[in-house]
Amino acid sequence: MKLNFNFFVKAYWIKGSITFLLWILFLSLPGCEEKKTLEEVLIGTWNIESVRTIEYHNETKTYDDTHNYNPDEFAIKFLENGIGKVYMDGVVVDNYAWSFNADYGYLRSEDTFSWVIAEDILIMELTNDFGQNVPLYVSFTVNKNDLTFEFTSYDGIGTNEVFLDGGWYVSHYQRRVETLFILSR
């Protein structure tokens, strides 16, 4: 009798184990959801949550600040036709052109800036105060709900002017400013 009971316990345990493994296999299979392209993921409105600025003088961190934004206070929108809009408090304040792997020289538009996404780098072409087109190279990551932009907004010589003992003294240092934008849907 004891041997017969032991057989049923083992058989039940084996059936339970097989059922458990089949459920694990079933749950680990990829869903039928179609994988979206990077362009399809970017389409839509992205609200800026925060902007972090870090400044270095001679490779020593001298400033680190994060500015948080309210929902819908500042947003960017990617439209399917290669046009984008910048919003402040729900009002359009700027337009831009954007494209994937376009010939960089031909994307220029009448707007104040344009974006080209080539592989993992976003190239933002800005118009400076002198009407010159200046490229800014931005690293970015994107998924369904989050978008980040990270770039060096300044890398050059900084100066300090000090009035000391009746004269001005100027010192120079290496200055770098890094900026990180966090956006969400």
HUDA-V471301 format. One record per residue. N is the residue number from 1. PSI is psi in degrees with one decimal (999 if undefined). BURIAL is 1 if it has 9 or more other ideal C-beta (glycine too) atoms within 8 Angstrom, else 0. Layout:
n=N psi=PSI burial=BURIAL
n=N psi=PSI burial=BURIAL
This chain:
n=1 psi=-42.3 burial=0
n=2 psi=-39.2 burial=0
n=3 psi=-40.7 burial=0
n=4 psi=-43.0 burial=0
n=5 psi=-41.7 burial=0
n=6 psi=-39.6 burial=0
n=7 psi=-43.4 burial=0
n=8 psi=-38.6 burial=0
n=9 psi=-44.0 burial=0
n=10 psi=-42.2 burial=0
n=11 psi=-42.7 burial=0
n=12 psi=-41.9 burial=0
n=13 psi=-41.5 burial=0
n=14 psi=-45.1 burial=0
n=15 psi=-42.9 burial=0
n=16 psi=-41.4 burial=0
n=17 psi=-43.3 burial=0
n=18 psi=-43.6 burial=0
n=19 psi=-44.4 burial=0
n=20 psi=-46.4 burial=0
n=21 psi=-37.7 burial=0
n=22 psi=-39.6 burial=0
n=23 psi=-41.3 burial=0
n=24 psi=-44.8 burial=0
n=25 psi=-45.2 burial=0
n=26 psi=-43.5 burial=0
n=27 psi=-22.5 burial=0
n=28 psi=-8.2 burial=0
n=29 psi=143.1 burial=0
n=30 psi=148.2 burial=0
n=31 psi=173.4 burial=0
n=32 psi=2.6 burial=0
n=33 psi=130.5 burial=0
n=34 psi=134.0 burial=0
n=35 psi=130.6 burial=0
n=36 psi=149.7 burial=0
n=37 psi=165.1 burial=0
n=38 psi=-41.2 burial=1
n=39 psi=-42.2 burial=0
n=40 psi=-34.3 burial=0
n=41 psi=-37.9 burial=1
n=42 psi=-30.5 burial=1
n=43 psi=129.9 burial=0
n=44 psi=-171.9 burial=0
n=45 psi=133.7 burial=0
n=46 psi=122.4 burial=1
n=47 psi=133.2 burial=1
n=48 psi=120.6 burial=1
n=49 psi=-44.4 burial=0
n=50 psi=158.2 burial=1
n=51 psi=122.6 burial=1
n=52 psi=131.8 burial=1
n=53 psi=128.2 burial=1
n=54 psi=129.1 burial=1
n=55 psi=139.3 burial=1
n=56 psi=137.2 burial=1
n=57 psi=117.7 burial=1
n=58 psi=46.2 burial=0
n=59 psi=11.8 burial=0
n=60 psi=125.8 burial=0
n=61 psi=123.3 burial=0
n=62 psi=-12.5 burial=0
n=63 psi=135.4 burial=0
n=64 psi=110.4 burial=0
n=65 psi=142.2 burial=0
n=66 psi=126.1 burial=0
n=67 psi=121.4 burial=0
n=68 psi=142.2 burial=0
n=69 psi=151.1 burial=1
n=70 psi=154.7 burial=0
n=71 psi=137.9 burial=0
n=72 psi=8.4 burial=0
n=73 psi=-39.6 burial=1
n=74 psi=124.2 burial=0
n=75 psi=157.3 burial=1
n=76 psi=151.6 burial=1
n=77 psi=129.7 burial=1
n=78 psi=121.2 burial=1
n=79 psi=156.3 burial=1
n=80 psi=-25.1 burial=0
n=81 psi=17.0 burial=0
n=82 psi=13.6 burial=0
n=83 psi=147.7 burial=1
n=84 psi=161.4 burial=1
n=85 psi=147.5 burial=1
n=86 psi=131.0 burial=1
n=87 psi=141.4 burial=1
n=88 psi=121.5 burial=0
n=89 psi=39.7 burial=0
n=90 psi=-1.1 burial=0
n=91 psi=134.0 burial=0
n=92 psi=122.8 burial=0
n=93 psi=-12.7 burial=0
n=94 psi=156.7 burial=1
n=95 psi=156.4 burial=1
n=96 psi=163.2 burial=1
n=97 psi=146.1 burial=1
n=98 psi=154.1 burial=1
n=99 psi=160.5 burial=1
n=100 psi=127.0 burial=0
n=101 psi=31.6 burial=0
n=102 psi=160.8 burial=0
n=103 psi=113.9 burial=0
n=104 psi=-37.6 burial=1
n=105 psi=-16.8 burial=0
n=106 psi=5.1 burial=0
n=107 psi=-13.9 burial=1
n=108 psi=135.9 burial=0
n=109 psi=-179.0 burial=0
n=110 psi=-5.8 burial=0
n=111 psi=179.3 burial=1
n=112 psi=-16.1 burial=0
n=113 psi=164.7 burial=1
n=114 psi=159.4 burial=1
n=115 psi=140.1 burial=1
n=116 psi=130.3 burial=1
n=117 psi=113.8 burial=1
n=118 psi=109.3 burial=0
n=119 psi=-120.0 burial=0
n=120 psi=11.4 burial=0
n=121 psi=134.8 burial=1
n=122 psi=125.9 burial=1
n=123 psi=112.6 burial=1
n=124 psi=123.2 burial=1
n=125 psi=112.8 burial=1
n=126 psi=154.5 burial=1
n=127 psi=119.3 burial=1
n=128 psi=-177.1 burial=0
n=129 psi=-17.9 burial=0
n=130 psi=8.3 burial=0
n=131 psi=12.1 burial=0
n=132 psi=145.8 burial=0
n=133 psi=122.4 burial=0
n=134 psi=121.1 burial=0
n=135 psi=143.5 burial=1
n=136 psi=123.3 burial=1
n=137 psi=121.8 burial=1
n=138 psi=127.6 burial=1
n=139 psi=140.8 burial=1
n=140 psi=155.1 burial=1
n=141 psi=146.0 burial=0
n=142 psi=142.8 burial=1
n=143 psi=-167.6 burial=0
n=144 psi=-38.4 burial=0
n=145 psi=-11.5 burial=0
n=146 psi=143.4 burial=1
n=147 psi=130.4 burial=1
n=148 psi=142.8 burial=1
n=149 psi=132.7 burial=1
n=150 psi=129.8 burial=1
n=151 psi=161.7 burial=1
n=152 psi=112.0 burial=0
n=153 psi=-17.8 burial=0
n=154 psi=135.9 burial=0
n=155 psi=103.5 burial=0
n=156 psi=-158.6 burial=0
n=157 psi=133.6 burial=0
n=158 psi=157.2 burial=1
n=159 psi=147.3 burial=0
n=160 psi=131.4 burial=0
n=161 psi=128.4 burial=0
n=162 psi=132.6 burial=0
n=163 psi=115.6 burial=0
n=164 psi=130.8 burial=0
n=165 psi=42.9 burial=0
n=166 psi=8.7 burial=0
n=167 psi=159.4 burial=0
n=168 psi=132.3 burial=0
n=169 psi=133.6 burial=0
n=170 psi=130.1 burial=0
n=171 psi=149.4 burial=0
n=172 psi=148.9 burial=0
n=173 psi=161.1 burial=1
n=174 psi=125.4 burial=1
n=175 psi=131.6 burial=1
n=176 psi=134.7 burial=1
n=177 psi=123.3 burial=1
n=178 psi=142.6 burial=1
n=179 psi=138.2 burial=1
n=180 psi=120.0 burial=1
n=181 psi=132.0 burial=1
n=182 psi=122.8 burial=1
n=183 psi=155.4 burial=1
n=184 psi=166.5 burial=1
n=185 psi=999 burial=0
